[in-house]
Amino acid sequence: MTGEDTLASTIETVDSFTKERDWEQFHSVKNLMASVAIEASELNETIQWSNPTAEEVRSNPKLTVQICDELADVMVYCLRLCSVLDVDPIQIMHTKIEKNRAKYPIEKAKGNSKKYTDYE
């Protein structure tokens, strides 16, 4: 992969990898969604009994690799699900950010970790 890689080409790479192995038969919506959750749990497992800062992670090459590997697994399954559902991941993220802007206006959310349902 080069610095010129795009999200679309990455999705194509993931889809090709899947097709070459005849794994499309296993990539139902349910299975892909479960895989996202499973891999997200494995991501959490990398620091299960610790609470490192970002600097501590960056200064620990072994931990960084473990986190990156699991983060990549989560993202690959997310991109594969987008492909199967024929949705544009960039568009759905932008749409969700706009929804979150409405739910979390700056004047209520800035410096505040409350859920939007807890605003007065």
DAKA-V801126 format. One line per field, one symbol per residue. burial: + if it has 9 or more other C-alpha atoms within 8 Angstrom, else -. A space follows every 10 residues. Layout:
BEGIN
burial: ???
END
This chain:
BEGIN
burial: ---------+ +--++--++- --+---+-+- +++-+++-++ -++--++--- ------+--- --++-++--+ +-++++++++ +++---+--- -+-------- +--++---+- ----------
END
